[in-house]
C-alpha cells in the first residue's frame, strides 16, 4: 500500500467508494466521473503504479485480474451487448491516478474515438 495513493485508501476503506465486487486481491468500484452508463474501475489491492509495473504482481494475481474483469462485465449485465476495457500508462495517456486500474465501460454504444 502506498500511503499517498487514493486507490490504496479505497482498498483499506479510508476513502469511501461504491464497491461492486471484491475478491482474489481485486476491487471493483464505480467511477466517480463516469464516461458511460456503466463505468467501473478494477484495481489490484496491491499497489502497482501502472501497466508498466504489472511484473510486480504474481502470475496468479495477473491471471485473476483478467478473470475478475470479465466477472465484473458479466455482473454489470454487459456481456450480451459488449463492453470496453482500457488502462492508461503515463501522462500522454492521461493517467490521473498512479495505481494500476482498468476501466470497464458499457451500457450504450461507445464512441470509436477512444
N, CA, C and O atoms as CSV, one atom per row, in Angstrom:
chain,resi,resn,atom,element,x,y,z
A,1,UNK,N,N,0.841,-1.179,0.000
A,1,UNK,CA,C,0.000,0.000,0.000
A,1,UNK,C,C,0.890,1.248,0.000
A,1,UNK,O,O,1.918,1.313,0.674
A,2,UNK,N,N,0.458,2.208,-0.767
A,2,UNK,CA,C,1.144,3.498,-0.782
A,2,UNK,C,C,0.271,4.495,-0.021
A,2,UNK,O,O,-0.888,4.707,-0.376
A,3,UNK,N,N,0.820,5.096,1.010
A,3,UNK,CA,C,0.049,5.986,1.887
A,3,UNK,C,C,-0.599,7.149,1.152
A,3,UNK,O,O,-1.674,7.605,1.541
A,4,UNK,N,N,0.040,7.630,0.095
A,4,UNK,CA,C,-0.474,8.803,-0.614
A,4,UNK,C,C,-1.328,8.437,-1.826
A,4,UNK,O,O,-1.678,9.314,-2.616
A,5,UNK,N,N,-1.667,7.161,-1.985
A,5,UNK,CA,C,-2.418,6.693,-3.153
A,5,UNK,C,C,-3.913,6.637,-2.850
A,5,UNK,O,O,-4.341,5.950,-1.923
A,6,UNK,N,N,-4.697,7.359,-3.634
A,6,UNK,CA,C,-6.148,7.378,-3.472
A,6,UNK,C,C,-6.733,5.971,-3.540
A,6,UNK,O,O,-7.566,5.610,-2.708
A,7,UNK,N,N,-6.311,5.175,-4.513
A,7,UNK,CA,C,-6.894,3.849,-4.678
A,7,UNK,C,C,-6.486,2.905,-3.550
A,7,UNK,O,O,-7.280,2.051,-3.156
A,8,UNK,N,N,-5.279,3.035,-3.024
A,8,UNK,CA,C,-4.887,2.239,-1.857
A,8,UNK,C,C,-5.773,2.592,-0.670
A,8,UNK,O,O,-6.122,1.720,0.126
A,9,UNK,N,N,-6.135,3.848,-0.549
A,9,UNK,CA,C,-7.009,4.287,0.536
A,9,UNK,C,C,-8.431,3.778,0.340
A,9,UNK,O,O,-9.144,3.559,1.320
A,10,UNK,N,N,-8.856,3.585,-0.908
A,10,UNK,CA,C,-10.154,2.945,-1.173
A,10,UNK,C,C,-10.088,1.477,-0.754
A,10,UNK,O,O,-11.027,0.966,-0.143
A,11,UNK,N,N,-8.993,0.800,-1.075
A,11,UNK,CA,C,-8.828,-0.612,-0.697
A,11,UNK,C,C,-8.954,-0.785,0.810
A,11,UNK,O,O,-9.612,-1.717,1.272
A,12,UNK,N,N,-8.333,0.101,1.583
A,12,UNK,CA,C,-8.355,-0.026,3.048
A,12,UNK,C,C,-9.652,0.476,3.669
A,12,UNK,O,O,-9.902,0.239,4.850
A,13,UNK,N,N,-10.484,1.169,2.883
A,13,UNK,CA,C,-11.732,1.706,3.397
A,13,UNK,C,C,-11.603,3.106,3.973
A,13,UNK,O,O,-12.575,3.651,4.495
A,14,UNK,N,N,-10.416,3.694,3.885
A,14,UNK,CA,C,-10.211,5.056,4.385
A,14,UNK,C,C,-10.914,6.094,3.520
A,14,UNK,O,O,-11.255,7.176,3.997
A,15,UNK,N,N,-11.131,5.767,2.250
A,15,UNK,CA,C,-11.867,6.634,1.327
A,15,UNK,C,C,-13.077,5.833,0.859
A,15,UNK,O,O,-12.926,4.706,0.388
A,16,UNK,N,N,-14.272,6.398,0.983
A,16,UNK,CA,C,-15.463,5.646,0.566
A,16,UNK,C,C,-15.535,5.498,-0.951
A,16,UNK,O,O,-15.085,6.365,-1.699
A,17,UNK,N,N,-16.106,4.390,-1.382
A,17,UNK,CA,C,-16.331,4.124,-2.806
A,17,UNK,C,C,-17.537,3.206,-2.932
A,17,UNK,O,O,-17.882,2.478,-2.001
A,18,UNK,N,N,-18.169,3.254,-4.095
A,18,UNK,CA,C,-19.294,2.370,-4.386
A,18,UNK,C,C,-18.725,1.062,-4.934
A,18,UNK,O,O,-18.658,0.858,-6.146
A,19,UNK,N,N,-18.318,0.183,-4.022
A,19,UNK,CA,C,-17.691,-1.086,-4.391
A,19,UNK,C,C,-18.762,-2.040,-4.906
A,19,UNK,O,O,-19.787,-2.255,-4.260
A,20,UNK,N,N,-18.503,-2.612,-6.094
A,20,UNK,CA,C,-19.458,-3.551,-6.689
A,20,UNK,C,C,-18.983,-4.994,-6.613
A,20,UNK,O,O,-19.778,-5.922,-6.760
A,21,UNK,N,N,-17.696,-5.184,-6.386
A,21,UNK,CA,C,-17.162,-6.545,-6.285
A,21,UNK,C,C,-15.798,-6.474,-5.602
A,21,UNK,O,O,-15.046,-5.514,-5.769
A,22,UNK,N,N,-15.501,-7.522,-4.825
A,22,UNK,CA,C,-14.212,-7.611,-4.147
A,22,UNK,C,C,-13.852,-9.091,-4.039
A,22,UNK,O,O,-14.709,-9.918,-3.727
A,23,UNK,N,N,-12.600,-9.422,-4.294
A,23,UNK,CA,C,-12.148,-10.801,-4.150
A,23,UNK,C,C,-10.890,-11.069,-4.930
A,23,UNK,O,O,-10.543,-10.328,-5.850
A,24,UNK,N,N,-10.198,-12.144,-4.556
A,24,UNK,CA,C,-8.971,-12.567,-5.234
A,24,UNK,C,C,-7.957,-11.432,-5.372
A,24,UNK,O,O,-7.255,-11.345,-6.379
A,25,UNK,N,N,-7.879,-10.565,-4.362
A,25,UNK,CA,C,-6.903,-9.487,-4.392
A,25,UNK,C,C,-7.279,-8.335,-5.298
A,25,UNK,O,O,-6.435,-7.494,-5.606
A,26,UNK,N,N,-8.541,-8.278,-5.736
A,26,UNK,CA,C,-9.019,-7.222,-6.629
A,26,UNK,C,C,-10.220,-6.515,-6.009
A,26,UNK,O,O,-10.942,-7.082,-5.189
A,27,UNK,N,N,-10.415,-5.264,-6.422
A,27,UNK,CA,C,-11.573,-4.487,-6.001
A,27,UNK,C,C,-12.140,-3.796,-7.232
A,27,UNK,O,O,-11.386,-3.288,-8.062
A,28,UNK,N,N,-13.455,-3.773,-7.355
A,28,UNK,CA,C,-14.135,-3.061,-8.440
A,28,UNK,C,C,-15.093,-2.052,-7.811
A,28,UNK,O,O,-15.847,-2.379,-6.894
A,29,UNK,N,N,-15.049,-0.823,-8.319
A,29,UNK,CA,C,-15.936,0.218,-7.797
A,29,UNK,C,C,-16.324,1.161,-8.919
A,29,UNK,O,O,-15.627,1.265,-9.929
A,30,UNK,N,N,-17.443,1.846,-8.735
A,30,UNK,CA,C,-17.951,2.760,-9.754
A,30,UNK,C,C,-17.070,4.000,-9.844
A,30,UNK,O,O,-16.632,4.549,-8.834
A,31,UNK,N,N,-16.822,4.429,-11.087
A,31,UNK,CA,C,-16.055,5.650,-11.331
A,31,UNK,C,C,-16.880,6.847,-10.864
A,31,UNK,O,O,-18.092,6.888,-11.078
A,32,UNK,N,N,-16.231,7.821,-10.228
A,32,UNK,CA,C,-16.965,8.993,-9.732
A,32,UNK,C,C,-17.286,9.992,-10.834
A,32,UNK,O,O,-18.098,10.895,-10.632
A,33,UNK,N,N,-16.659,9.841,-11.994
A,33,UNK,CA,C,-16.949,10.697,-13.148
A,33,UNK,C,C,-17.155,9.810,-14.370
A,33,UNK,O,O,-16.325,9.805,-15.279
A,34,UNK,N,N,-18.265,9.051,-14.399
A,34,UNK,CA,C,-18.451,8.038,-15.449
A,34,UNK,C,C,-18.506,8.629,-16.853
A,34,UNK,O,O,-19.062,9.702,-17.088
A,35,UNK,N,N,-17.900,7.876,-17.781
A,35,UNK,CA,C,-17.892,8.243,-19.200
A,35,UNK,C,C,-18.843,7.389,-20.009
A,35,UNK,O,O,-18.907,7.511,-21.232
A,36,UNK,N,N,-19.588,6.522,-19.329
A,36,UNK,CA,C,-20.580,5.634,-19.954
A,36,UNK,C,C,-21.612,5.295,-18.881
A,36,UNK,O,O,-21.347,5.482,-17.693
A,37,UNK,N,N,-22.788,4.796,-19.282
A,37,UNK,CA,C,-23.786,4.427,-18.281
A,37,UNK,C,C,-23.249,3.453,-17.227
A,37,UNK,O,O,-23.599,3.553,-16.051
A,38,UNK,N,N,-22.414,2.528,-17.645
A,38,UNK,CA,C,-21.702,1.649,-16.707
A,38,UNK,C,C,-20.223,1.979,-16.845
A,38,UNK,O,O,-19.652,1.856,-17.928
A,39,UNK,N,N,-19.610,2.394,-15.753
A,39,UNK,CA,C,-18.183,2.717,-15.749
A,39,UNK,C,C,-17.630,2.298,-14.392
A,39,UNK,O,O,-17.790,2.995,-13.390
A,40,UNK,N,N,-16.975,1.144,-14.390
A,40,UNK,CA,C,-16.438,0.549,-13.173
A,40,UNK,C,C,-14.921,0.494,-13.303
A,40,UNK,O,O,-14.390,0.186,-14.370
A,41,UNK,N,N,-14.233,0.794,-12.213
A,41,UNK,CA,C,-12.781,0.663,-12.168
A,41,UNK,C,C,-12.424,-0.621,-11.438
A,41,UNK,O,O,-13.015,-0.941,-10.406
A,42,UNK,N,N,-11.456,-1.357,-11.975
A,42,UNK,CA,C,-10.959,-2.575,-11.350
A,42,UNK,C,C,-9.497,-2.344,-11.003
A,42,UNK,O,O,-8.696,-1.959,-11.854
A,43,UNK,N,N,-9.160,-2.586,-9.733
A,43,UNK,CA,C,-7.786,-2.373,-9.278
A,43,UNK,C,C,-7.287,-3.592,-8.512
A,43,UNK,O,O,-8.076,-4.300,-7.886
A,44,UNK,N,N,-5.980,-3.838,-8.560
A,44,UNK,CA,C,-5.423,-4.823,-7.638
A,44,UNK,C,C,-5.331,-4.195,-6.250
A,44,UNK,O,O,-5.060,-3.000,-6.128
A,45,UNK,N,N,-5.553,-4.980,-5.218
A,45,UNK,CA,C,-5.405,-4.454,-3.855
A,45,UNK,C,C,-3.960,-4.040,-3.598
A,45,UNK,O,O,-3.701,-3.073,-2.883
A,46,UNK,N,N,-3.041,-4.767,-4.174
A,46,UNK,CA,C,-1.632,-4.435,-4.003
A,46,UNK,C,C,-1.280,-3.266,-4.916
A,46,UNK,O,O,-1.701,-3.231,-6.072
A,47,UNK,N,N,-0.512,-2.314,-4.403
A,47,UNK,CA,C,-0.165,-1.129,-5.192
A,47,UNK,C,C,0.837,-1.469,-6.292
A,47,UNK,O,O,1.913,-2.009,-6.037
A,48,UNK,N,N,0.454,-1.141,-7.503
A,48,UNK,CA,C,1.308,-1.181,-8.695
A,48,UNK,C,C,1.000,0.108,-9.426
A,48,UNK,O,O,-0.169,0.421,-9.651
A,49,UNK,N,N,2.025,0.870,-9.803
A,49,UNK,CA,C,1.809,2.199,-10.381
A,49,UNK,C,C,0.982,2.203,-11.659
A,49,UNK,O,O,0.106,3.051,-11.832
A,50,UNK,N,N,1.255,1.261,-12.554
A,50,UNK,CA,C,0.565,1.247,-13.847
A,50,UNK,C,C,0.816,-0.099,-14.520
A,50,UNK,O,O,1.414,-1.002,-13.936
A,51,UNK,N,N,0.350,-0.211,-15.751
A,51,UNK,CA,C,0.558,-1.427,-16.536
A,51,UNK,C,C,2.048,-1.760,-16.648
A,51,UNK,O,O,2.425,-2.930,-16.706
A,52,UNK,N,N,2.880,-0.737,-16.678
A,52,UNK,CA,C,4.321,-0.954,-16.802
A,52,UNK,C,C,4.892,-1.702,-15.597
A,52,UNK,O,O,5.953,-2.317,-15.703
A,53,UNK,N,N,4.208,-1.658,-14.465
A,53,UNK,CA,C,4.683,-2.327,-13.268
A,53,UNK,C,C,3.975,-3.623,-12.968
A,53,UNK,O,O,4.090,-4.146,-11.860
A,54,UNK,N,N,3.238,-4.157,-13.935
A,54,UNK,CA,C,2.449,-5.361,-13.703
A,54,UNK,C,C,3.325,-6.556,-13.325
A,54,UNK,O,O,2.829,-7.526,-12.753
A,55,UNK,N,N,4.605,-6.497,-13.632
A,55,UNK,CA,C,5.529,-7.552,-13.212
A,55,UNK,C,C,5.662,-7.625,-11.703
A,55,UNK,O,O,6.166,-8.616,-11.175
A,56,UNK,N,N,5.212,-6.575,-10.988
A,56,UNK,CA,C,5.224,-6.575,-9.534
A,56,UNK,C,C,4.120,-7.418,-8.931
A,56,UNK,O,O,4.098,-7.642,-7.720
A,57,UNK,N,N,3.202,-7.889,-9.764
A,57,UNK,CA,C,2.151,-8.796,-9.312
A,57,UNK,C,C,2.580,-10.226,-9.595
A,57,UNK,O,O,3.371,-10.465,-10.508
A,58,UNK,N,N,2.077,-11.160,-8.840
A,58,UNK,CA,C,2.402,-12.562,-9.084
A,58,UNK,C,C,1.682,-13.040,-10.343
A,58,UNK,O,O,0.706,-12.418,-10.762
A,59,UNK,N,N,2.139,-14.121,-10.946
A,59,UNK,CA,C,1.411,-14.676,-12.091
A,59,UNK,C,C,-0.044,-14.987,-11.764
A,59,UNK,O,O,-0.921,-14.771,-12.600
A,60,UNK,N,N,-0.316,-15.492,-10.558
A,60,UNK,CA,C,-1.702,-15.768,-10.170
A,60,UNK,C,C,-2.513,-14.484,-10.083
A,60,UNK,O,O,-3.665,-14.451,-10.516
A,61,UNK,N,N,-1.927,-13.423,-9.529
A,61,UNK,CA,C,-2.645,-12.150,-9.443
A,61,UNK,C,C,-2.960,-11.604,-10.838
A,61,UNK,O,O,-4.047,-11.077,-11.070
A,62,UNK,N,N,-2.021,-11.730,-11.749
A,62,UNK,CA,C,-2.264,-11.248,-13.118
A,62,UNK,C,C,-3.379,-12.040,-13.785
A,62,UNK,O,O,-4.245,-11.459,-14.438
A,63,UNK,N,N,-3.368,-13.350,-13.629
A,63,UNK,CA,C,-4.421,-14.187,-14.216
A,63,UNK,C,C,-5.767,-13.910,-13.554
A,63,UNK,O,O,-6.788,-13.821,-14.237
A,64,UNK,N,N,-5.775,-13.774,-12.238
A,64,UNK,CA,C,-7.016,-13.495,-11.520
A,64,UNK,C,C,-7.598,-12.153,-11.938
A,64,UNK,O,O,-8.818,-11.990,-11.974
A,65,UNK,N,N,-6.730,-11.186,-12.256
A,65,UNK,CA,C,-7.194,-9.864,-12.661
A,65,UNK,C,C,-8.046,-9.955,-13.917
A,65,UNK,O,O,-9.110,-9.339,-13.982
A,66,UNK,N,N,-7.609,-10.695,-14.897
A,66,UNK,CA,C,-8.375,-10.814,-16.145
A,66,UNK,C,C,-9.716,-11.499,-15.905
A,66,UNK,O,O,-10.740,-11.060,-16.429
A,67,UNK,N,N,-9.714,-12.563,-15.124
A,67,UNK,CA,C,-10.968,-13.253,-14.825
A,67,UNK,C,C,-11.902,-12.337,-14.035
A,67,UNK,O,O,-13.111,-12.331,-14.268
A,68,UNK,N,N,-11.349,-11.574,-13.114
A,68,UNK,CA,C,-12.143,-10.658,-12.299
A,68,UNK,C,C,-12.786,-9.582,-13.169
A,68,UNK,O,O,-13.957,-9.251,-12.984
A,69,UNK,N,N,-12.029,-9.037,-14.112
A,69,UNK,CA,C,-12.562,-8.020,-15.033
A,69,UNK,C,C,-13.736,-8.607,-15.821
A,69,UNK,O,O,-14.771,-7.957,-15.969
A,70,UNK,N,N,-13.578,-9.825,-16.323
A,70,UNK,CA,C,-14.665,-10.473,-17.069
A,70,UNK,C,C,-15.890,-10.683,-16.188
A,70,UNK,O,O,-17.021,-10.520,-16.646
A,71,UNK,N,N,-15.672,-11.045,-14.923
A,71,UNK,CA,C,-16.791,-11.231,-13.997
A,71,UNK,C,C,-17.522,-9.912,-13.754
A,71,UNK,O,O,-18.749,-9.900,-13.652
A,72,UNK,N,N,-16.793,-8.812,-13.660
A,72,UNK,CA,C,-17.413,-7.502,-13.482
A,72,UNK,C,C,-18.295,-7.183,-14.683
A,72,UNK,O,O,-19.428,-6.730,-14.518
A,73,UNK,N,N,-17.783,-7.417,-15.895
A,73,UNK,CA,C,-18.584,-7.189,-17.105
A,73,UNK,C,C,-19.867,-7.997,-17.089
A,73,UNK,O,O,-20.930,-7.491,-17.447
A,74,UNK,N,N,-19.769,-9.255,-16.673
A,74,UNK,CA,C,-20.947,-10.111,-16.585
A,74,UNK,C,C,-21.909,-9.617,-15.509
A,74,UNK,O,O,-23.113,-9.513,-15.745
A,75,UNK,N,N,-21.371,-9.312,-14.322
A,75,UNK,CA,C,-22.207,-8.849,-13.211
A,75,UNK,C,C,-22.950,-7.558,-13.555
A,75,UNK,O,O,-24.067,-7.338,-13.087
A,76,UNK,N,N,-22.338,-6.721,-14.359
A,76,UNK,CA,C,-22.940,-5.440,-14.732
A,76,UNK,C,C,-23.900,-5.574,-15.913
A,76,UNK,O,O,-24.467,-4.580,-16.368
A,77,UNK,N,N,-24.084,-6.805,-16.412
A,77,UNK,CA,C,-25.047,-7.055,-17.481
A,77,UNK,C,C,-24.572,-6.624,-18.854
A,77,UNK,O,O,-25.381,-6.277,-19.714
A,78,UNK,N,N,-23.256,-6.645,-19.064
A,78,UNK,CA,C,-22.698,-6.122,-20.309
A,78,UNK,C,C,-22.298,-7.184,-21.326
A,78,UNK,O,O,-21.909,-6.838,-22.441
A,79,UNK,N,N,-22.379,-8.452,-20.980
A,79,UNK,CA,C,-21.902,-9.497,-21.888
A,79,UNK,C,C,-22.631,-9.513,-23.224
A,79,UNK,O,O,-21.993,-9.644,-24.268
A,80,UNK,N,N,-23.935,-9.385,-23.214
A,80,UNK,CA,C,-24.717,-9.524,-24.448
A,80,UNK,C,C,-24.420,-8.415,-25.452
A,80,UNK,O,O,-24.340,-8.670,-26.653
A,81,UNK,N,N,-24.256,-7.193,-24.968
A,81,UNK,CA,C,-24.060,-6.063,-25.887
A,81,UNK,C,C,-22.613,-5.639,-26.028
A,81,UNK,O,O,-22.257,-4.960,-26.992
A,82,UNK,N,N,-21.776,-6.026,-25.084
A,82,UNK,CA,C,-20.357,-5.723,-25.162
A,82,UNK,C,C,-19.931,-4.604,-24.232
A,82,UNK,O,O,-20.749,-3.835,-23.727
A,83,UNK,N,N,-18.625,-4.537,-24.021
A,83,UNK,CA,C,-18.051,-3.511,-23.162
A,83,UNK,C,C,-16.602,-3.286,-23.535
A,83,UNK,O,O,-15.992,-4.099,-24.230
A,84,UNK,N,N,-16.065,-2.195,-23.078
A,84,UNK,CA,C,-14.677,-1.814,-23.351
A,84,UNK,C,C,-13.881,-1.908,-22.063
A,84,UNK,O,O,-14.361,-1.524,-20.997
A,85,UNK,N,N,-12.659,-2.424,-22.167
A,85,UNK,CA,C,-11.731,-2.494,-21.043
A,85,UNK,C,C,-10.464,-1.758,-21.457
A,85,UNK,O,O,-9.825,-2.108,-22.449
A,86,UNK,N,N,-10.107,-0.728,-20.681
A,86,UNK,CA,C,-8.909,0.054,-21.003
A,86,UNK,C,C,-8.111,0.332,-19.741
A,86,UNK,O,O,-8.637,0.300,-18.628
A,87,UNK,N,N,-6.831,0.604,-19.941
A,87,UNK,CA,C,-5.973,1.098,-18.870
A,87,UNK,C,C,-5.061,2.154,-19.474
A,87,UNK,O,O,-4.787,2.136,-20.674
A,88,UNK,N,N,-4.596,3.064,-18.647
A,88,UNK,CA,C,-3.725,4.145,-19.106
A,88,UNK,C,C,-2.383,4.046,-18.399
A,88,UNK,O,O,-2.305,3.645,-17.237
A,89,UNK,N,N,-1.331,4.416,-19.112
A,89,UNK,CA,C,0.007,4.449,-18.528
A,89,UNK,C,C,0.662,5.769,-18.911
A,89,UNK,O,O,0.923,6.026,-20.086
A,90,UNK,N,N,0.919,6.585,-17.927
A,90,UNK,CA,C,1.697,7.797,-18.132
A,90,UNK,C,C,0.909,9.012,-18.585
A,90,UNK,O,O,-0.293,8.934,-18.840
A,91,UNK,N,N,1.608,10.140,-18.679
A,91,UNK,CA,C,0.954,11.422,-18.958
A,91,UNK,C,C,0.309,11.521,-20.339
A,91,UNK,O,O,-0.755,12.127,-20.465
A,92,UNK,N,N,0.907,10.953,-21.365
A,92,UNK,CA,C,0.309,11.045,-22.695
A,92,UNK,C,C,-1.003,10.276,-22.791
A,92,UNK,O,O,-1.854,10.588,-23.623
A,93,UNK,N,N,-1.161,9.275,-21.938
A,93,UNK,CA,C,-2.416,8.506,-21.899
A,93,UNK,C,C,-3.389,9.091,-20.884
A,93,UNK,O,O,-4.484,8.563,-20.692
A,94,UNK,N,N,-2.991,10.179,-20.235
A,94,UNK,CA,C,-3.817,10.878,-19.249
A,94,UNK,C,C,-4.080,10.045,-17.995
A,94,UNK,O,O,-5.164,10.112,-17.417
A,95,UNK,N,N,-3.087,9.261,-17.580
A,95,UNK,CA,C,-3.229,8.528,-16.324
A,95,UNK,C,C,-3.276,9.540,-15.183
A,95,UNK,O,O,-2.336,10.312,-14.994
A,96,UNK,N,N,-4.372,9.535,-14.425
A,96,UNK,CA,C,-4.539,10.528,-13.358
A,96,UNK,C,C,-4.278,9.962,-11.966
A,96,UNK,O,O,-3.893,10.706,-11.064
A,97,UNK,N,N,-4.480,8.674,-11.779
A,97,UNK,CA,C,-4.173,8.029,-10.506
A,97,UNK,C,C,-3.126,6.963,-10.791
A,97,UNK,O,O,-3.338,6.078,-11.619
A,98,UNK,N,N,-2.010,7.053,-10.109
A,98,UNK,CA,C,-0.892,6.150,-10.379
A,98,UNK,C,C,-0.976,4.898,-9.522
A,98,UNK,O,O,-0.133,4.623,-8.669
A,99,UNK,N,N,-2.034,4.161,-9.796
A,99,UNK,CA,C,-2.280,2.823,-9.249
A,99,UNK,C,C,-2.944,2.094,-10.413
A,99,UNK,O,O,-3.959,2.560,-10.930
A,100,UNK,N,N,-2.394,0.972,-10.829
A,100,UNK,CA,C,-2.948,0.235,-11.963
A,100,UNK,C,C,-4.452,0.098,-11.813
A,100,UNK,O,O,-4.945,-0.371,-10.787
A,101,UNK,N,N,-5.178,0.511,-12.842
A,101,UNK,CA,C,-6.629,0.359,-12.833
A,101,UNK,C,C,-7.138,0.183,-14.251
A,101,UNK,O,O,-6.599,0.733,-15.212
A,102,UNK,N,N,-8.180,-0.591,-14.342
A,102,UNK,CA,C,-8.839,-0.897,-15.606
A,102,UNK,C,C,-10.209,-0.247,-15.596
A,102,UNK,O,O,-10.938,-0.342,-14.609
A,103,UNK,N,N,-10.560,0.408,-16.682
A,103,UNK,CA,C,-11.895,0.968,-16.863
A,103,UNK,C,C,-12.738,-0.081,-17.592
A,103,UNK,O,O,-12.362,-0.537,-18.672
A,104,UNK,N,N,-13.859,-0.457,-17.015
A,104,UNK,CA,C,-14.819,-1.351,-17.650
A,104,UNK,C,C,-16.033,-0.481,-17.959
A,104,UNK,O,O,-16.740,-0.035,-17.055
A,105,UNK,N,N,-16.265,-0.245,-19.263
A,105,UNK,CA,C,-17.311,0.694,-19.672
A,105,UNK,C,C,-18.268,0.052,-20.659
A,105,UNK,O,O,-17.861,-0.709,-21.537
A,106,UNK,N,N,-19.544,0.370,-20.502
A,106,UNK,CA,C,-20.554,-0.140,-21.421
A,106,UNK,C,C,-21.920,0.428,-21.074
A,106,UNK,O,O,-22.046,1.452,-20.401
A,107,UNK,N,N,-22.932,-0.268,-21.552
A,107,UNK,CA,C,-24.299,0.158,-21.291
A,107,UNK,C,C,-24.876,1.024,-22.399
A,107,UNK,O,O,-26.034,1.436,-22.324
A,108,UNK,N,N,-24.086,1.301,-23.420
A,108,UNK,CA,C,-24.511,2.062,-24.586
A,108,UNK,C,C,-23.475,1.809,-25.681
A,108,UNK,O,O,-22.412,1.243,-25.427
A,109,UNK,N,N,-23.800,2.233,-26.897
A,109,UNK,CA,C,-22.801,2.152,-27.966
A,109,UNK,C,C,-21.733,3.186,-27.664
A,109,UNK,O,O,-22.033,4.375,-27.557
A,110,UNK,N,N,-20.499,2.748,-27.526
A,110,UNK,CA,C,-19.400,3.627,-27.153
A,110,UNK,C,C,-18.793,4.308,-28.367
A,110,UNK,O,O,-18.839,3.782,-29.479
A,111,UNK,N,N,-18.234,5.462,-28.143
A,111,UNK,CA,C,-17.579,6.221,-29.202
A,111,UNK,C,C,-16.378,5.447,-29.739
A,111,UNK,O,O,-15.701,4.744,-28.989
A,112,UNK,N,N,-16.120,5.577,-31.029
A,112,UNK,CA,C,-14.946,4.921,-31.600
A,112,UNK,C,C,-13.709,5.811,-31.504
A,112,UNK,O,O,-12.648,5.442,-32.009
A,113,UNK,N,N,-13.824,6.965,-30.870
A,113,UNK,CA,C,-12.687,7.883,-30.778
A,113,UNK,C,C,-11.790,7.608,-29.576
A,113,UNK,O,O,-10.750,8.249,-29.426
A,114,UNK,N,N,-12.173,6.673,-28.726
A,114,UNK,CA,C,-11.354,6.380,-27.552
A,114,UNK,C,C,-10.341,5.305,-27.860
A,114,UNK,O,O,-9.560,4.924,-26.989
